[in-house]
Amino acid sequence: MFRIVVSAVAALWITGFASPAAAGAERVIEALFACDTNFFEVFESERAAFRSKEVRIVFLEEQRIEIVEFAPPVEVLGLRLTGYRQETDFYYGARPSSFTWGFQVDETPAGAALALRSHFPDGFEGNDGMLIATKFPGQAEKHFALAKPRLAGETGVNLVCHASRKDLGNIWALPDVVDQFSETWDTKGRWWAWIADWFFD
């Protein structure tokens, strides 16, 4: 009995005195689940919870992908966050047509869905490539998903929000990763980002 009481008190002590960084990271992840632009305000206010090792940019056909690698990874909600990513799609010309943002984690799609079951009690639907939260029924243009990474060398799964331009309004007003993590932006990536921004403005 004494051992049980001590364990319970220790658990309450740890919970009550969780580090501000851990609490900040949890607020950011929970803000992601709504898939609206309020996420970026929370992310900016809790930026100190995420230490970046490198920021890079990848250009694919009609797509710009900005990736932040965390060092060390961030443990939150039973997940191990290894990075942050933003994708801007240009399928219909120079103006962005859609925007995707979220975190890279080490878990499998099924493991991530299990870790997030209390936040998404209705679960996810989809296949091995992407599981979409059923809390966004009939909204193909706006949703939260667990998506397998597409770039070579990436593993785990991405926790992402996807929204079309009409769902977000002024997509140009959304922050660039270079503004959020400028101290670790690699010079080659920054150079390409400046060219792209100049070309598309």
HELIX and SHEET records of a PDB file:
HELIX    1   1 PHE A    2  GLY A   16  1                                  15    
HELIX    2   2 PRO A   20  LEU A   32  1                                  13    
HELIX    3   3 ASN A   38  SER A   45  1                                   8    
HELIX    4   4 ARG A   47  ALA A   49  5                                   3    
HELIX    5   5 PRO A  109  ALA A  115  1                                   7    
HELIX    6   6 ARG A  165  LEU A  168  1                                   4    
HELIX    7   7 ILE A  171  ALA A  173  5                                   3    
HELIX    8   8 VAL A  177  GLN A  180  1                                   4    
HELIX    9   9 SER A  182  THR A  184  5                                   3    
HELIX   10  10 THR A  187  PHE A  200  1                                  14    
SHEET    1   A 8 SER A  52  LEU A  60  0                                        
SHEET    2   A 8 GLN A  63  VAL A  76 -1                                        
SHEET    3   A 8 LEU A  79  ASP A  89 -1                                        
SHEET    4   A 8 SER A  98  VAL A 105 -1                                        
SHEET    5   A 8 VAL A 157  SER A 164 -1                                        
SHEET    6   A 8 LYS A 142  ALA A 147 -1                                        
SHEET    7   A 8 MET A 130  ALA A 133 -1                                        
SHEET    8   A 8 PHE A 124  GLY A 126 -1                                        
END                                                                             
